[in-house]
Amino acid sequence: MAPTPTSPVEATLAYAEEFHSEDEVLHAARQRGMEVGAVPILPGGGAALCFLATAISARAVVEVGTGCGVSGVWLLRGMRPDGTLTSVDVEPEHQRLARQALAEAGFSGSRVRLIGGRALDVLPRLADGGYDMVFCDAAKQEYGDYLAEAVRLLRLGGIVAFDNALWHNRVADPAQRDPDTVAIRELGKLIRSDDRLRPLMMPLGDGLLAAIKIAN
């Protein structure tokens, strides 16, 4: 059960989050993820991913951090029917559970390419400008490196998105200086200062930071 909001701002954010619901497939995948320590994107963030993928008619999407399939289901539900999701994760067990969730959601193996390994070893092998969207939800201290790879991978008009952009309310607190929080804060600076990108911070879930590639 979610905590009771203690201020009008918290109540508004809670309302926005609860506006988006999960079906049985997503709920089951979320439960499996929590059991193995692969915390999934929250429903508001997942709904935003689905919306963005739909808005750009995404056909080729890269996901950094497969988890247990929650974000993959959201993405595929927004993608074109002939689209393919390429998802990278270092944990074979997470990908096994993700494959289960994706099958339960009705997505055949031809729609999903799961690659095991470190993202920074796998991403350089993917084609320049070959993707409509890149979603990142893995090692926070590598977010800046994921951004550099994502900009290379995206076509013009493509979107990169990062989960946990607010990082449990730590990013907005300058007193929080742990490495993950600092890395996410630096990611925001990198995106805002990059003339090739047009950014948007969405306070859904734990924060979703997205940017459209507007120039090479």
N, CA, C and O of each residue as an XYZ file, in Angstrom:
864
protein
N       0.844     -1.198      0.000
C       0.000      0.000      0.000
C       0.879      1.247      0.000
O       1.841      1.331      0.763
N       0.546      2.224     -0.862
C       1.325      3.459     -0.943
C       1.104      4.293      0.311
O       0.010      4.279      0.875
N       2.153      5.039      0.765
C       1.985      5.895      1.934
C       0.968      6.996      1.680
O       0.787      7.434      0.544
N       0.310      7.438      2.731
C      -0.676      8.502      2.606
C       0.026      9.829      2.342
O       0.917     10.199      3.106
N      -0.344     10.563      1.285
C       0.297     11.856      1.005
C       0.120     12.817      2.173
O      -0.927     12.847      2.819
N       1.154     13.596      2.430
C       1.115     14.530      3.559
C       1.061     15.975      3.131
O       1.042     16.855      3.992
N       1.034     16.266      1.837
C       0.960     17.640      1.350
C       0.197     17.659      0.040
O       0.056     16.618     -0.601
N      -0.307     18.832     -0.379
C      -1.001     18.914     -1.670
C      -0.135     18.461     -2.840
O      -0.634     17.836     -3.776
N       1.166     18.772     -2.793
C       2.059     18.351     -3.882
C       2.147     16.829     -3.923
O       2.043     16.228     -4.992
N       2.339     16.207     -2.761
C       2.410     14.750     -2.721
C       1.096     14.127     -3.183
O       1.099     13.111     -3.877
N      -0.019     14.729     -2.801
C      -1.316     14.211     -3.216
C      -1.477     14.299     -4.736
O      -2.015     13.384     -5.360
N      -1.014     15.393     -5.322
C      -1.101     15.562     -6.774
C      -0.236     14.538     -7.494
O      -0.672     13.932     -8.472
N       0.986     14.343     -7.015
C       1.880     13.365     -7.634
C       1.325     11.948     -7.489
O       1.422     11.138     -8.411
N       0.745     11.657     -6.328
C       0.146     10.341     -6.120
C      -1.030     10.134     -7.060
O      -1.211      9.044     -7.602
N      -1.827     11.174     -7.256
C      -2.961     11.094     -8.177
C      -2.481     10.806     -9.596
O      -3.053      9.973    -10.299
N      -1.419     11.508    -10.011
C      -0.878     11.311    -11.361
C      -0.362      9.893    -11.535
O      -0.559      9.284    -12.586
N       0.301      9.359    -10.506
C       0.836      8.002    -10.592
C      -0.288      6.970    -10.633
O      -0.242      6.027    -11.423
N      -1.288      7.148     -9.786
C      -2.375      6.176     -9.696
C      -3.323      6.248    -10.896
O      -4.157      5.363    -11.086
N      -3.191      7.301    -11.699
C      -3.981      7.418    -12.921
C      -3.676      6.258    -13.869
O      -4.525      5.853    -14.663
N      -2.440      5.726    -13.775
C      -1.982      4.651    -14.651
C      -2.022      3.330    -13.898
O      -1.450      3.216    -12.815
N      -2.682      2.348    -14.452
C      -2.820      1.063    -13.772
C      -2.140     -0.045    -14.570
O      -1.845      0.115    -15.755
N      -1.898     -1.165    -13.904
C      -1.279     -2.329    -14.529
C      -2.288     -3.475    -14.605
O      -3.106     -3.655    -13.703
N      -2.220     -4.238    -15.684
C      -3.062     -5.420    -15.787
C      -2.392     -6.596    -15.091
O      -1.340     -6.440    -14.472
N      -3.000     -7.770    -15.193
C      -2.485     -8.936    -14.476
C      -1.098     -9.335    -14.959
O      -0.267     -9.765    -14.158
N      -0.837     -9.201    -16.248
C       0.479     -9.568    -16.787
C       1.567     -8.695    -16.168
O       2.585     -9.208    -15.703
N       1.359     -7.389    -16.159
C       2.344     -6.479    -15.595
C       2.469     -6.660    -14.092
O       3.573     -6.610    -13.550
N       1.359     -6.869    -13.421
C       1.395     -7.059    -11.968
C       2.211     -8.306    -11.616
O       3.031     -8.272    -10.699
N       1.990     -9.398    -12.336
C       2.737    -10.627    -12.066
C       4.222    -10.441    -12.343
O       5.061    -10.906    -11.571
N       4.552     -9.762    -13.442
C       5.957     -9.505    -13.759
C       6.603     -8.631    -12.689
O       7.755     -8.851    -12.316
N       5.861     -7.639    -12.196
C       6.380     -6.772    -11.130
C       6.674     -7.591     -9.868
O       7.715     -7.410     -9.235
N       5.769     -8.476     -9.512
C       5.969     -9.292     -8.311
C       7.206    -10.168     -8.447
O       7.979    -10.296     -7.498
N       7.403    -10.770     -9.607
C       8.595    -11.591     -9.823
C       9.859    -10.750     -9.754
O      10.875    -11.181     -9.209
N       9.788     -9.545    -10.312
C      10.945     -8.660    -10.260
C      11.321     -8.285     -8.841
O      12.498     -8.299     -8.481
N      10.326     -7.950     -8.034
C      10.596     -7.578     -6.646
C      11.211     -8.744     -5.884
O      12.075     -8.544     -5.031
N      10.769     -9.956     -6.190
C      11.275    -11.136     -5.485
C      12.757    -11.381     -5.749
O      13.461    -11.896     -4.881
N      13.239    -11.018     -6.940
C      14.649    -11.266     -7.265
C      15.494     -9.991     -7.203
O      16.664    -10.008     -7.587
N      14.919     -8.900     -6.729
C      15.680     -7.669     -6.564
C      15.834     -6.837     -7.822
O      16.690     -5.954     -7.880
N      15.010     -7.107     -8.835
C      15.026     -6.303    -10.061
C      13.830     -5.359    -10.008
O      12.768     -5.658    -10.553
N      14.011     -4.225     -9.353
C      12.889     -3.305     -9.111
C      12.440     -2.688    -10.441
O      13.235     -2.026    -11.107
N      11.169     -2.896    -10.840
C      10.721     -2.416    -12.150
C      10.372     -0.932    -12.135
O      10.207     -0.315    -11.082
N      10.267     -0.387    -13.338
C       9.760      0.969    -13.491
C       8.335      1.020    -12.938
O       7.581      0.055    -13.070
N       7.968      2.142    -12.321
C       6.633      2.287    -11.765
C       5.609      2.515    -12.892
O       5.990      2.899    -13.998
N       4.313      2.283    -12.620
C       3.312      2.364    -13.689
C       3.293      3.684    -14.449
O       3.126      3.686    -15.669
N       3.461      4.807    -13.751
C       3.459      6.087    -14.447
C       4.578      6.188    -15.462
O       4.363      6.643    -16.585
N       5.771      5.769    -15.074
C       6.899      5.777    -15.999
C       6.697      4.808    -17.141
O       7.033      5.111    -18.285
N       6.143      3.626    -16.835
C       5.869      2.656    -17.889
C       4.866      3.181    -18.894
O       5.037      3.004    -20.100
N       3.815      3.828    -18.402
C       2.822      4.406    -19.300
C       3.438      5.484    -20.185
O       3.069      5.625    -21.351
N       4.377      6.243    -19.625
C       5.060      7.269    -20.417
C       5.896      6.630    -21.530
O       5.931      7.139    -22.651
N       6.567      5.519    -21.223
C       7.336      4.820    -22.253
C       6.421      4.349    -23.378
O       6.743      4.510    -24.555
N       5.287      3.772    -23.015
C       4.325      3.299    -24.010
C       3.837      4.464    -24.871
O       3.731      4.338    -26.091
N       3.544      5.581    -24.239
C       3.071      6.777    -24.940
C       4.125      7.276    -25.929
O       3.812      7.569    -27.083
N       5.377      7.369    -25.469
C       6.447      7.877    -26.329
C       6.689      6.948    -27.514
O       6.864      7.407    -28.643
N       6.700      5.645    -27.256
C       6.906      4.687    -28.340
C       5.783      4.780    -29.368
O       6.021      4.667    -30.570
N       4.559      4.985    -28.889
C       3.420      5.140    -29.797
C       3.533      6.428    -30.596
O       3.273      6.442    -31.799
N       3.920      7.510    -29.931
C       3.963      8.826    -30.572
C       4.932      8.868    -31.748
O       4.694      9.587    -32.718
N       6.017      8.108    -31.671
C       7.011      8.136    -32.744
C       6.938      6.891    -33.626
O       7.824      6.659    -34.449
N       5.880      6.085    -33.454
C       5.716      4.836    -34.225
C       6.992      4.007    -34.190
O       7.501      3.583    -35.227
N       7.501      3.783    -32.987
C       8.788      3.107    -32.818
C       8.752      1.689    -33.382
O       7.839      0.910    -33.111
N       9.765      1.389    -34.164
C       9.892      0.048    -34.752
C      11.100     -0.690    -34.190
O      11.078     -1.915    -34.064
N      12.153      0.049    -33.852
C      13.374     -0.552    -33.311
C      13.738      0.172    -32.023
O      14.021      1.370    -32.036
N      13.730     -0.553    -30.915
C      13.984      0.032    -29.596
C      15.064     -0.770    -28.885
O      15.092     -1.998    -28.956
N      15.952     -0.060    -28.199
C      16.972     -0.687    -27.351
C      16.626     -0.407    -25.899
O      16.304      0.722    -25.529
N      16.697     -1.446    -25.088
C      16.463     -1.326    -23.652
C      17.732     -1.738    -22.916
O      18.238     -2.843    -23.116
N      18.245     -0.856    -22.067
C      19.424     -1.148    -21.257
C      18.938     -1.476    -19.851
O      18.544     -0.587    -19.096
N      18.971     -2.760    -19.507
C      18.423     -3.225    -18.242
C      17.082     -3.898    -18.480
O      16.037     -3.252    -18.410
N      17.110     -5.198    -18.762
C      15.886     -5.937    -19.063
C      14.977     -6.048    -17.845
O      13.752     -6.014    -17.959
N      15.616     -6.184    -16.653
C      14.822     -6.446    -15.461
C      14.031     -7.718    -15.640
O      14.553     -8.701    -16.166
N      12.785     -7.723    -15.213
C      11.944     -8.911    -15.363
C      10.813     -8.695    -16.348
O       9.808     -9.404    -16.314
N      10.976     -7.717    -17.225
C      10.075     -7.591    -18.355
C       8.992     -6.534    -18.267
O       8.251     -6.342    -19.230
N       8.876     -5.837    -17.136
C       7.810     -4.840    -17.004
C       7.966     -3.730    -18.046
O       7.033     -3.436    -18.792
N       9.140     -3.124    -18.091
C       9.334     -2.029    -19.049
C       9.268     -2.535    -20.482
O       8.804     -1.822    -21.372
N       9.730     -3.767    -20.713
C       9.658     -4.327    -22.054
C       8.228     -4.472    -22.542
O       7.937     -4.190    -23.704
N       7.336     -4.910    -21.667
C       5.922     -5.029    -22.035
C       5.348     -3.656    -22.359
O       4.658     -3.490    -23.365
N       5.633     -2.668    -21.506
C       5.136     -1.309    -21.778
C       5.640     -0.810    -23.137
O       4.873     -0.250    -23.920
N       6.930     -1.015    -23.412
C       7.500     -0.533    -24.663
C       6.866     -1.225    -25.865
O       6.455     -0.564    -26.819
N       6.787     -2.551    -25.820
C       6.244     -3.294    -26.954
C       4.780     -2.960    -27.204
O       4.332     -2.972    -28.351
N       4.031     -2.664    -26.153
C       2.631     -2.283    -26.341
C       2.498     -0.945    -27.062
O       1.462     -0.660    -27.662
N       3.548     -0.125    -27.003
C       3.509      1.151    -27.704
C       4.133      1.115    -29.084
O       3.901      2.006    -29.901
N       4.930      0.081    -29.347
C       5.638     -0.002    -30.622
C       4.740     -0.495    -31.748
O       3.645     -1.005    -31.513
N       5.220     -0.334    -32.964
C       4.513     -0.863    -34.124
C       4.405     -2.383    -34.037
O       5.261     -3.024    -33.425
N       3.372     -2.970    -34.636
C       3.208     -4.430    -34.567
C       4.372     -5.214    -35.160
O       4.579     -6.378    -34.817
N       5.134     -4.576    -36.053
C       6.288     -5.254    -36.649
C       7.594     -4.834    -35.983
O       8.676     -5.098    -36.509
N       7.494     -4.174    -34.815
C       8.687     -3.675    -34.141
C       9.428     -4.742    -33.366
O       8.864     -5.772    -32.996
N      10.723     -4.475    -33.124
C      11.588     -5.395    -32.383
C      12.243     -4.662    -31.222
O      12.784     -3.569    -31.388
N      12.189     -5.275    -30.052
C      12.848     -4.751    -28.860
C      14.140     -5.514    -28.634
O      14.133     -6.740    -28.524
N      15.268     -4.779    -28.563
C      16.569     -5.356    -28.219
C      16.866     -4.978    -26.777
O      16.998     -3.795    -26.463
N      16.973     -5.967    -25.895
C      17.115     -5.693    -24.468
C      18.382     -6.346    -23.921
O      18.656     -7.518    -24.181
N      19.147     -5.568    -23.162
C      20.462     -5.998    -22.675
C      20.458     -6.060    -21.156
O      19.978     -5.141    -20.493
N      20.996     -7.150    -20.603
C      21.085     -7.278    -19.144
C      22.209     -8.246    -18.805
O      22.503     -9.169    -19.565
N      22.834     -8.022    -17.651
C      23.926     -8.904    -17.221
C      23.427    -10.129    -16.477
O      24.191    -11.073    -16.275
N      22.144    -10.143    -16.055
C      21.620    -11.224    -15.229
C      20.779    -12.193    -16.064
O      19.680    -11.834    -16.487
N      21.271    -13.415    -16.311
C      20.490    -14.386    -17.090
C      19.134    -14.711    -16.462
O      18.157    -14.913    -17.184
N      19.059    -14.764    -15.126
C      17.804    -15.082    -14.470
C      16.762    -13.989    -14.711
O      15.578    -14.274    -14.890
N      17.215    -12.746    -14.714
C      16.282    -11.658    -14.996
C      15.726    -11.797    -16.412
O      14.531    -11.606    -16.638
N      16.588    -12.127    -17.349
C      16.117    -12.253    -18.727
C      15.205    -13.466    -18.908
O      14.286    -13.437    -19.727
N      15.456    -14.524    -18.151
C      14.551    -15.671    -18.208
C      13.155    -15.266    -17.748
O      12.160    -15.616    -18.382
N      13.085    -14.530    -16.646
C      11.792    -14.076    -16.143
C      11.154    -13.050    -17.074
O       9.932    -13.017    -17.220
N      11.974    -12.219    -17.701
C      11.447    -11.252    -18.666
C      10.833    -11.964    -19.861
O       9.779    -11.566    -20.355
N      11.496    -13.019    -20.322
C      10.954    -13.783    -21.450
C       9.592    -14.368    -21.088
O       8.693    -14.423    -21.927
N       9.440    -14.804    -19.842
C       8.147    -15.314    -19.381
C       7.085    -14.222    -19.429
O       5.979    -14.449    -19.920
N       7.420    -13.024    -18.915
C       6.459    -11.917    -18.905
C       6.063    -11.518    -20.322
O       4.888    -11.278    -20.600
N       7.037    -11.449    -21.206
C       6.747    -11.032    -22.579
C       5.871    -12.055    -23.291
O       4.995    -11.692    -24.076
N       6.112    -13.340    -23.013
C       5.267    -14.379    -23.605
C       3.847    -14.286    -23.064
O       2.885    -14.422    -23.820
N       3.709    -14.053    -21.754
C       2.386    -13.911    -21.157
C       1.636    -12.711    -21.733
O       0.407    -12.706    -21.797
N       2.396    -11.691    -22.154
C       1.785    -10.502    -22.757
C       1.460    -10.702    -24.233
O       0.877     -9.826    -24.872
N       1.842    -11.865    -24.771
C       1.494    -12.184    -26.152
C       2.526    -11.799    -27.188
O       2.223    -11.771    -28.381
N       3.752    -11.498    -26.751
C       4.791    -11.097    -27.700
C       5.681    -12.291    -28.027
O       6.301    -12.878    -27.140
N       5.738    -12.638    -29.291
C       6.497    -13.807    -29.729
C       7.997    -13.522    -29.687
O       8.432    -12.376    -29.573
N       8.759    -14.585    -29.782
C      10.216    -14.451    -29.756
C      10.766    -13.585    -30.864
O      11.831    -12.988    -30.708
N      10.058    -13.502    -31.991
C      10.544    -12.699    -33.105
C      10.468    -11.207    -32.816
O      11.110    -10.415    -33.506
N       9.693    -10.805    -31.805
C       9.558     -9.399    -31.438
C      10.614     -8.950    -30.443
O      10.760     -7.754    -30.193
N      11.355     -9.900    -29.869
C      12.272     -9.579    -28.771
C      13.637    -10.219    -29.015
O      13.737    -11.400    -29.348
N      14.681     -9.415    -28.842
C      16.044     -9.926    -28.899
C      16.701     -9.638    -27.554
O      17.020     -8.488    -27.251
N      16.906    -10.679    -26.747
C      17.535    -10.523    -25.440
C      19.020    -10.832    -25.567
O      19.404    -11.895    -26.055
N      19.853     -9.893    -25.120
C      21.303    -10.053    -25.203
C      21.876    -10.002    -23.798
O      21.636     -9.041    -23.068
N      22.627    -11.022    -23.411
C      23.268    -11.047    -22.111
C      24.630    -10.379    -22.159
O      25.392    -10.577    -23.105
N      24.939     -9.582    -21.131
C      26.248     -8.933    -21.070
C      26.154     -7.514    -20.542
O      25.060     -6.985    -20.346
N      27.318     -6.896    -20.312
C      27.369     -5.515    -19.862
C      26.941     -4.597    -21.011
O      27.360     -4.773    -22.155
N      26.108     -3.629    -20.684
C      25.603     -2.726    -21.711
C      26.734     -2.035    -22.463
O      26.656     -1.870    -23.680
N      27.780     -1.631    -21.755
C      28.857     -0.883    -22.410
C      29.750     -1.771    -23.275
O      30.595     -1.272    -24.017
N      29.561     -3.087    -23.177
C      30.215     -4.006    -24.105
C      29.319     -4.285    -25.309
O      29.807     -4.501    -26.419
N      27.998     -4.279    -25.079
C      27.046     -4.644    -26.136
C      26.676     -3.453    -27.022
O      26.645     -3.583    -28.245
N      26.397     -2.297    -26.421
C      25.898     -1.153    -27.190
C      26.813     -0.744    -28.338
O      26.308     -0.417    -29.413
N      28.143     -0.746    -28.164
C      29.003     -0.341    -29.286
C      28.879     -1.240    -30.512
O      29.315     -0.861    -31.599
N      28.295     -2.418    -30.355
C      28.146     -3.334    -31.485
C      26.863     -3.092    -32.267
O      26.649     -3.706    -33.312
N      26.000     -2.197    -31.767
C      24.732     -1.918    -32.444
C      24.910     -0.787    -33.455
O      25.825      0.028    -33.337
N      24.027     -0.749    -34.442
C      24.211      0.120    -35.617
C      23.944      1.586    -35.326
O      22.973      1.927    -34.650
N      24.810      2.451    -35.840
C      24.612      3.896    -35.753
C      23.292      4.292    -36.414
O      22.982      3.851    -37.520
N      22.518      5.132    -35.717
C      21.300      5.671    -36.297
C      20.237      4.648    -36.638
O      19.328      4.931    -37.418
N      20.343      3.453    -36.059
C      19.433      2.384    -36.434
C      18.223      2.205    -35.538
O      17.460      1.254    -35.712
N      18.036      3.110    -34.576
C      16.988      2.882    -33.575
C      16.124      4.123    -33.376
O      16.575      5.260    -33.516
N      14.870      3.857    -33.045
C      13.906      4.923    -32.809
C      13.895      5.385    -31.355
O      13.541      6.527    -31.061
N      14.283      4.493    -30.451
C      14.184      4.810    -29.032
C      15.191      3.978    -28.253
O      15.444      2.819    -28.584
N      15.762      4.579    -27.215
C      16.650      3.881    -26.289
C      16.168      4.177    -24.882
O      16.030      5.337    -24.494
N      15.912      3.119    -24.117
C      15.478      3.273    -22.726
C      16.528      2.676    -21.807
O      16.979      1.549    -22.012
N      16.917      3.447    -20.781
C      17.989      3.019    -19.880
C      17.488      2.916    -18.440
O      16.917      3.860    -17.892
N      17.716      1.752    -17.848
C      17.355      1.526    -16.449
C      18.301      0.472    -15.893
O      17.888     -0.641    -15.566
N      19.572      0.834    -15.790
C      20.584     -0.109    -15.312
C      21.519      0.641    -14.356
O      21.050      1.441    -13.546
N      22.821      0.397    -14.435
C      23.783      0.977    -13.482
C      23.757      2.504    -13.566
O      24.088      3.077    -14.604
N      23.369      3.149    -12.490
C      23.194      4.603    -12.509
C      24.505      5.334    -12.791
O      24.513      6.366    -13.462
N      25.603      4.802    -12.282
C      26.880      5.473    -12.487
C      27.376      5.359    -13.928
O      28.368      5.991    -14.293
N      26.702      4.567    -14.739
C      27.045      4.454    -16.159
C      26.075      5.228    -17.051
O      26.166      5.151    -18.276
N      25.142      5.977    -16.442
C      24.137      6.683    -17.233
C      24.761      7.636    -18.253
O      24.284      7.725    -19.384
N      25.805      8.337    -17.873
C      26.456      9.255    -18.808
C      27.012      8.532    -20.022
O      26.940      9.043    -21.140
N      27.574      7.330    -19.806
C      28.094      6.530    -20.918
C      26.957      5.993    -21.776
O      27.079      5.929    -22.999
N      25.851      5.605    -21.141
C      24.699      5.150    -21.916
C      24.183      6.272    -22.811
O      23.778      6.032    -23.948
N      24.200      7.491    -22.296
C      23.727      8.629    -23.083
C      24.559      8.786    -24.353
O      24.011      8.979    -25.438
N      25.875      8.704    -24.218
C      26.740      8.856    -25.382
C      26.439      7.790    -26.431
O      26.399      8.083    -27.626
N      26.226      6.557    -25.984
C      25.894      5.489    -26.924
C      24.509      5.710    -27.530
O      24.309      5.483    -28.723
N      23.555      6.151    -26.711
C      22.195      6.337    -27.197
C      22.128      7.380    -28.299
O      21.441      7.182    -29.300
N      22.832      8.484    -28.125
C      22.814      9.543    -29.147
C      23.349      8.997    -30.470
O      22.847      9.345    -31.538
N      24.353      8.155    -30.397
C      24.891      7.532    -31.611
C      23.884      6.569    -32.245
O      23.759      6.511    -33.468
N      23.178      5.825    -31.417
C      22.261      4.799    -31.919
C      20.989      5.375    -32.514
O      20.393      4.765    -33.402
N      20.562      6.543    -32.040
C      19.263      7.087    -32.430
C      19.266      7.746    -33.802
O      20.235      8.392    -34.201
N      18.167      7.568    -34.504
C      17.907      8.358    -35.709
C      17.471      9.753    -35.283
O      17.124      9.969    -34.122
N      17.488     10.696    -36.212
C      16.914     12.009    -35.930
C      15.433     11.848    -35.595
O      14.708     11.130    -36.284
N      14.997     12.512    -34.549
C      13.631     12.364    -34.085
C      13.439     11.219    -33.117
O      12.345     11.031    -32.585
N      14.491     10.450    -32.880
C      14.419      9.360    -31.916
C      14.502      9.877    -30.487
O      14.892     11.021    -30.252
N      14.131      9.023    -29.531
C      14.026      9.429    -28.130
C      14.896      8.541    -27.251
O      14.910      7.319    -27.401
N      15.620      9.174    -26.332
C      16.310      8.457    -25.262
C      15.590      8.778    -23.956
O      15.167      9.913    -23.741
N      15.452      7.779    -23.086
C      14.760      7.982    -21.810
C      15.491      7.235    -20.708
O      16.002      6.135    -20.918
N      15.533      7.854    -19.516
C      16.208      7.279    -18.355
C      15.235      7.198    -17.188
O      14.584      8.181    -16.837
N      15.144      6.000    -16.587
C      14.328      5.844    -15.385
C      15.120      6.297    -14.162
O      16.339      6.455    -14.223
N      14.411      6.504    -13.052
C      15.008      6.910    -11.761
C      15.680      8.269    -11.836
O      16.658      8.519    -11.131
N      15.160      9.154    -12.690
C      15.778     10.463    -12.857
C      15.651     11.339    -11.616
O      16.378     12.323    -11.479
N      14.738     10.994    -10.710
C      14.603     11.724     -9.442
C      15.201     10.934     -8.280
O      15.435     11.483     -7.204
N      15.446      9.646     -8.502
C      16.190      8.772     -7.590
C      15.729      8.906     -6.134
O      16.476      9.334     -5.254
N      14.478      8.523     -5.925
C      13.895      8.483     -4.573
C      14.006      9.837     -3.865
O      14.292      9.906     -2.670
N      13.775     10.901     -4.623
C      13.788     12.277     -4.110
C      15.173     12.751     -3.678
O      15.283     13.760     -2.981
N      16.218     12.055     -4.072
C      17.575     12.439     -3.669
C      18.203     13.458     -4.619
O      18.988     14.305     -4.192
N      17.858     13.375     -5.910
C      18.511     14.238     -6.903
C      18.250     15.708     -6.615
O      19.140     16.537     -6.804
N      17.058     16.045     -6.164
C      16.700     17.447     -5.905
C      17.297     17.988     -4.618
O      17.222     19.191     -4.368
N      17.884     17.135     -3.802
C      18.464     17.537     -2.512
C      19.975     17.674     -2.657
O      20.668     16.659     -2.735
N      20.515     18.901     -2.697
C      21.954     19.076     -2.919
C      22.820     18.457     -1.830
O      24.018     18.261     -2.035
N      22.240     18.149     -0.686
C      23.011     17.521      0.390
C      23.311     16.052      0.097
O      24.193     15.463      0.723
N      22.590     15.461     -0.845
C      22.795     14.045     -1.189
C      23.933     13.943     -2.200
O      23.831     14.433     -3.324
N      25.020     13.295     -1.778
C      26.211     13.259     -2.624
C      26.732     11.844     -2.874
O      27.899     11.670     -3.226
N      25.888     10.843     -2.697
C      26.339      9.474     -2.977
C      26.579      9.329     -4.475
O      26.026     10.101     -5.258
N      27.393      8.354     -4.895
C      27.787      8.254     -6.307
C      26.632      8.110     -7.287
O      26.676      8.700     -8.367
N      25.600      7.345     -6.945
C      24.481      7.182     -7.864
C      23.727      8.496     -8.061
O      23.386      8.869     -9.184
N      23.473      9.188     -6.953
C      22.757     10.465     -7.045
C      23.551     11.482     -7.849
O      22.992     12.186     -8.689
N      24.842     11.560     -7.596
C      25.693     12.496     -8.338
C      25.685     12.163     -9.829
O      25.629     13.064    -10.665
N      25.741     10.870    -10.166
C      25.756     10.463    -11.572
C      24.458     10.850    -12.278
O      24.485     11.296    -13.425
N      23.325     10.683    -11.600
C      22.042     11.049    -12.213
C      21.932     12.556    -12.366
O      21.402     13.048    -13.363
N      22.430     13.283    -11.383
C      22.432     14.744    -11.454
C      23.289     15.208    -12.640
O      22.900     16.110    -13.381
N      24.449     14.584    -12.808
C      25.337     14.936    -13.914
C      24.703     14.593    -15.261
O      24.902     15.305    -16.245
N      23.941     13.501    -15.301
C      23.232     13.149    -16.537
C      22.316     14.284    -16.967
O      22.278     14.648    -18.143
N      21.576     14.843    -16.013
C      20.695     15.960    -16.334
C      21.449     17.125    -16.931
O      20.982     17.751    -17.883
N      22.615     17.422    -16.377
C      23.428     18.518    -16.904
C      23.906     18.215    -18.322
O      23.907     19.088    -19.189
N      24.313     16.957    -18.547
C      24.785     16.575    -19.875
C      23.687     16.732    -20.915
O      23.924     17.262    -22.001
N      22.498     16.277    -20.588
C      21.394     16.338    -21.544
C      20.989     17.787    -21.815
O      20.749     18.157    -22.965
N      20.911     18.599    -20.777
C      20.497     19.999    -20.958
C      21.509     20.799    -21.756
O      21.146     21.759    -22.435
N      22.778     20.414    -21.681
C      23.824     21.184    -22.371
C      24.120     20.669    -23.781
O      24.959     21.237    -24.481
N      23.438     19.600    -24.203
C      23.710     18.992    -25.506
C      22.756     19.587    -26.542
O      21.548     19.362    -26.478
N      23.298     20.340    -27.489
C      22.485     21.009    -28.501
C      21.785     20.032    -29.440
O      20.891     20.428    -30.188
N      22.181     18.764    -29.409
C      21.545     17.765    -30.274
C      20.250     17.235    -29.671
O      19.510     16.505    -30.330
N      19.975     17.599    -28.416
C      18.859     17.001    -27.688
C      17.878     18.049    -27.191
O      18.269     19.162    -26.837
N      16.610     17.690    -27.167
C      15.572     18.535    -26.575
C      14.946     17.741    -25.428
O      14.224     16.774    -25.670
N      15.217     18.144    -24.169
C      14.866     17.301    -23.026
C      13.506     17.592    -22.404
O      12.912     18.652    -22.602
N      13.036     16.598    -21.637
C      11.820     16.734    -20.845
C      11.959     15.880    -19.583
O      12.222     14.680    -19.663
N      11.781     16.509    -18.420
C      11.769     15.784    -17.150
C      10.321     15.537    -16.755
O       9.538     16.477    -16.623
N       9.968     14.272    -16.568
C       8.598     13.901    -16.187
C       8.599     13.346    -14.767
O       9.250     12.333    -14.511
N       7.890     13.981    -13.841
C       7.869     13.524    -12.453
C       6.869     12.398    -12.222
O       6.085     12.439    -11.274
N       6.901     11.398    -13.088
C       6.086     10.199    -12.941
C       6.963      9.079    -12.408
O       8.157      9.021    -12.701
N       6.360      8.182    -11.616
C       7.157      7.113    -11.043
C       8.282      7.684    -10.217
O       8.059      8.538     -9.358
N       9.505      7.214    -10.473
C      10.691      7.745     -9.810
C      11.405      8.751    -10.697
O      12.604      8.988    -10.548
N      10.660      9.337    -11.615
C      11.223     10.315    -12.541
C      11.657      9.671    -13.835
O      12.404      8.693    -13.826
N      11.194     10.212    -14.953
C      11.625      9.745    -16.275
C      12.169     10.958    -17.013
O      11.439     11.916    -17.268
N      13.450     10.914    -17.353
C      14.100     11.991    -18.110
C      14.215     11.534    -19.555
O      14.870     10.532    -19.844
N      13.582     12.261    -20.459
C      13.595     11.896    -21.879
C      14.147     13.051    -22.704
O      14.114     14.206    -22.279
N      14.652     12.725    -23.886
C      15.148     13.749    -24.798
C      14.989     13.277    -26.228
O      15.220     12.107    -26.533
N      14.594     14.186    -27.105
C      14.484     13.904    -28.534
C      15.782     14.333    -29.224
O      16.315     15.406    -28.942
N      16.277     13.506    -30.112
C      17.463     13.864    -30.881
C      17.038     14.750    -32.056
O      16.324     14.307    -32.956
N      17.485     15.993    -32.032
C      17.045     16.955    -33.041
C      18.164     17.308    -34.038
O      17.921     17.991    -35.033
N      19.388     16.836    -33.760
C      20.491     17.126    -34.673
C      21.566     16.062    -34.486
O      21.659     15.434    -33.431
N      22.379     15.868    -35.528
C      23.503     14.932    -35.440
C      24.739     15.599    -34.862
O      25.778     14.954    -34.718
